[in-house]
């Protein structure tokens, strides 16, 4: 294949990956699109992409799925960009709106609600732009990505889903992993991983290369990438991901 089609998440947490690909002059070798996580998944399912940084919740459903990289979008403790925001405490929530850009987080919160928080709210898919509207009393919303940052100042009750997962399981969480829907050339994979690693090793430079500080200033963005996003798909994250798959299977049988 002359050029692999790659779909990457368009959020700030992907900035080091994109920086690494650029610095390795890798963008000439791929057809890159930047999409929200749900679209990344859809492109792999419909064969509009060969490689995607996709929500881990859909990996078991993808035919011929192969995780191809040592890097991911994960977190140990607070992630700050995957939140449940609410007008009331957990036990008083009556309705939860689910972010339409998410596939993993909407499954994660159902697991937490059922098995950890032991609450039984109503659920509904939120329309685009839902985060701009004020919630009614008793309502809560799941929001992911860059849009989550301003939310923390607007609502009295904020629950970080990565932190809640760790409280529940004692394990880190993997939100998205680089996955292919077909066999990928090994030389390409090595170079691809080297490019991603370069981005991980140059977080400050990746932040300095960015120009649109709409959600976070430069200092806050660097702190977020250093302290809240954990990029290595290490053994503990593999355990966390496998535990999530187990919980997901139980959830699907109910």
N, C-alpha and C positions, 0 to 999 in steps of 0.2 A: 504493500500500500504506500503510495507516494506521500500522502498527508493524512494523519489521523485527525478525526474530528473530536475536539475536546470541549466539554461543557463544564465550566467552573462556576462556583457560587460567586455572585456579584457583591457580597458583603465585605466589610472591612477586614474580617478575619481571614480572608483569602489574599490579602495584599502581599504578604511575603511570598506566597506561591507565584503570583503573577510577576513580582519583581525578579524572582529567581529565573523564571522562564525568559524574561526579557534580557537579563544580564547574560544568559547563556546563548543568546540569539536564537532561542528555541521557537519563537513565534513564527519564524519562517518555515518551520517543519511541521506545523500543525494548523488546523483551522479552529481557532479559539472563539468560543462564545461565552459571554458572562450572563448568567441567568439566576433566578431565585431557585432555592433547592428543589421545589416541586417540579419546576420546568427541567432542571438537570436530570431528574429521575425520568420524567416523561420522554426526554430525548433518547435516553438509553433504551427504554422500553419500545419505542417506535423506530429504533435504528436510525435516528437522526444524528446520533453521536456514537463514537466508538469507546470513548473514555469519559467518565463524568465524576465529579466530586459530589456524590449523591447521598441522600439521607440513608442512614444504615437500616432504617425500618423497612425499606423496599428491597434490600439486597437479597433476602430469601425468596422474593417473588420474581427476581430477574433471571431469565434463562441464561445459562452459561456465565453466570456472574463470577468474576475473579477480582479480588482485591489486589491491586498491582503495585502499591506503594507502601513504603515504611512511614508515610506521613498521613495525617488526618486532621479533621477539626474536632478536637476533644477538649475536655476540661477536668481539672481536679478541684473540686469545691466550686466556688462561685464562678460562673461564666459571664454574667452581667448582660448577656444579649439573648437569653432564652428565659422569659419570665412569665409568671402568672401575676397579673395586676388586678386588684380587687377593691371594691368599695367597702367590703366587710371582711372579718376574719374567715378562715377556711371553713369552719363549722357552720357558718351562716350563709355560705354561697349557695344560691339557688340555680344559677345559670352560668355556664362558661362558654364564651365565644372562642372558636378555634381559628387560629391564623391560617388563611388560605394559602400562604407560601410554605407551609410546613407539612411534612409527612412524619418525621421522627418525633417531633415534640408533641404532636397531638396524640400519638400513641403513648409517649412517656407520661403525659399527664393523666391519662386514663389508668395507667398502671399505678401511679402514685395515689390517685384518688381512691382506687379500689383496695389496694393492698397496704398502703402506708398511712394515708390520711383518713381512710375509711369514711369517705363522704360520697353522697350519691346525687350530684347536681344534674340538671339538664344540660344537654350539649347541643351546639349548633355551629355550623360553619359561618365564619364571619365574612361579610362582603369586603371587597377591596376598600382600603381607606378607613376601616372601622376604628383604627386607633385614634383618629381625629375627633371622634364623637365621644361625649361623656357617657360613661356607663350609668345605668340606673342602679339604685340601691339593691343589693343582693346579687348583682351581676359581677362577673370577672372575665378577663380575657387572656388568652395565650398570645404572646407576641414574640417574634424571633428577629434576629438580625439588627441592623443599625437603627431601625425604628424603635427599638426597645430602650435606647439610652434616654430619651426625653421623658419616657413614661414614669420613671422612678420619682420624678418631682411632682407628679400630678395625682398620685393615688396613695392612700395611707397604708395599704397592705401590698407588699411586693414579695413574691416567693420566687427565688432563683431555682429553676428546675434541675440544674446540674448539682447544686448544693443539696437539694432535697433528695436526689438520687443517691448521692454519697452518704447522706444521713441514713437512708433506707438500706443500702447494700454494703457500704464501706468500700465501694469501688468507684473509679473515675468513669466518665461517660464519653462515648464517641457519638458525635452528632452526624458526621459525614465522613466518608472514606473514598479514596480514589479507586474507582471500580470500572472494569471493562466488560463488555458483553460479547467479546470474542477473543481469540488468542492474539496477543500483541508481540511483536518482534522483541527478542531479548535485548538486543543492542539499543533499541529505542527505549526500553524500560530503564536500562541502566542510566542512560543519558537524561531521561525524564526525572528519575529520582535524584540524580546529581544536581539538576537544576533546582528542584524543590529544596534540597538540602542547602544549597547556596542561599536561597531566600531565608531559610530558618536561621542561618548563621549571620545574616545581615539585616536584623529587624530594624535597627535604627536607620540604615540606609533606605530600606523599603518605605519607612514612614516619611523620610525626607523627600522621597521621590513623589509623594502624594501631594495633591494640590487642593482638593475640595474638603476642607475641614468643617463640614456642615454639622456633623453630629458630635465629633470629639475634636479638641484641639490637639496639637502635635504631641504634647507631653502625655495627655490622657490616652491617646491612641497607642503610643509606645508602651505605656503601662498595661493597657488592655491586652496587647499582643504578648507581652512578657509574662504577665501575672495571671491572666484569666484564660487565655487560649493555650492549650497544650497540644503541640503538633505531632509529637512522635507516637506512632502506633506501637507502643511497647507491650510487654507481657501483661501488665495490669490493665491496660486499656482493652487488650484482647479478652481478658477475663470479664471486664465490664460489658463489652459488646456481646459476648456469649450469654451472660446473665440476662441482658436485655432481650435477646432472642428467645430465651427460655420463658421469660415473663410475658413476652409478646404472644407466644404460642398458647400459654394459659389464658391470656386475655381473649384471644380469638375463639377459644372453645366455649366461652361463657355465653 
